[in-house]
Amino acid sequence: MPDTKKPPLDPNDPVVTIRRPGEPSFTLTLNEYRLALLGLVDFAGEWEALETATTFVVDGARKGALVRERLRPLAAHLDVLLARGVDGLELLAARHWFRTSEA
């Protein structure tokens, strides 16, 4: 029987492209997307609070840099991620990754 398990996603590969009429599009990597979900849902868009929270987790310096350098400048455009609906399992996976995995 062949193995039907999907290969894991590379955290540096783009997984989401955000397009808005009249504005340039941009992509988020898997790790940026996970942090964006957490920032929007668990931290209600308080990006500074999410950045502070990164100091308490595995690989916090790298996660904090992603928040500071990538997500905060894009914050005004990230709300579209909520408009499509947030999958509970996807959010649970993002929370687990945030606490236990490296960026």
C-alpha positions in Angstrom: 0.0 0.0 0.0 1.5 3.4 -1.0 2.2 6.0 1.6 -0.4 8.7 1.2 1.0 11.0 3.8 1.6 14.5 2.6 5.2 15.8 2.8 5.5 18.6 5.4 5.3 22.1 4.1 8.5 24.1 4.0 8.0 27.0 6.5 9.8 29.4 4.1 7.5 28.6 1.2 4.7 31.1 0.4 1.4 29.7 1.4 -0.9 32.7 1.2 -1.1 35.5 -1.3 -3.1 38.6 -0.4 -4.5 40.7 -3.2 -6.5 43.9 -2.9 -7.8 46.0 -5.8 -5.5 48.9 -6.5 -2.8 47.7 -4.1 0.3 45.5 -4.6 -0.2 41.9 -3.6 2.0 40.2 -1.1 2.7 36.7 0.1 3.1 35.2 3.6 5.2 32.2 4.4 3.8 29.4 6.5 5.5 30.8 9.6 4.3 34.4 8.9 0.8 33.1 8.3 0.8 31.2 11.6 1.9 34.4 13.4 -0.6 36.5 11.5 -3.5 34.1 12.6 -2.3 34.3 16.2 -1.9 38.1 16.1 -5.4 38.5 14.7 -7.3 36.0 16.8 -5.4 35.5 20.1 -4.0 39.1 20.3 -6.9 40.9 18.6 -4.5 42.7 16.3 -2.2 43.9 19.1 1.0 43.3 17.2 3.2 44.7 20.0 1.7 42.3 22.5 2.3 39.4 20.1 5.9 40.5 19.7 6.3 40.6 23.5 4.8 37.1 23.8 7.5 35.8 21.5 10.1 36.4 24.2 8.6 33.5 26.2 8.6 30.8 23.5 11.0 28.6 21.6 12.9 30.6 19.0 11.4 33.8 20.2 14.0 36.1 18.7 13.2 34.8 15.1 9.4 34.9 15.7 9.7 38.4 17.2 11.7 39.5 14.1 8.9 38.1 11.8 6.3 40.1 13.7 8.4 43.3 13.8 9.8 43.2 10.3 7.0 41.5 8.3 3.6 41.6 10.0 3.5 44.9 11.7 4.2 46.8 8.4 1.4 44.7 6.8 -1.0 44.8 9.7 -3.6 47.0 8.0 -3.9 44.4 5.2 -4.1 41.2 7.3 -7.7 41.4 8.3 -8.7 39.7 5.1 -7.4 36.5 6.7 -10.3 36.7 9.2 -12.8 37.5 6.5 -12.3 34.0 4.9 -13.0 32.3 8.2 -10.4 30.7 10.6 -10.3 27.0 10.8 -10.1 25.8 14.4 -7.6 23.0 13.7 -5.4 25.4 11.8 -5.5 27.8 14.7 -4.7 25.0 17.2 -1.7 24.0 15.0 -0.5 27.6 14.9 -0.7 27.8 18.7 1.2 24.6 19.1 3.9 25.7 16.6 4.2 29.0 18.4 5.0 27.4 21.8 7.1 24.5 20.7 8.7 24.9 17.3 11.4 27.0 15.7 10.7 29.6 13.1 
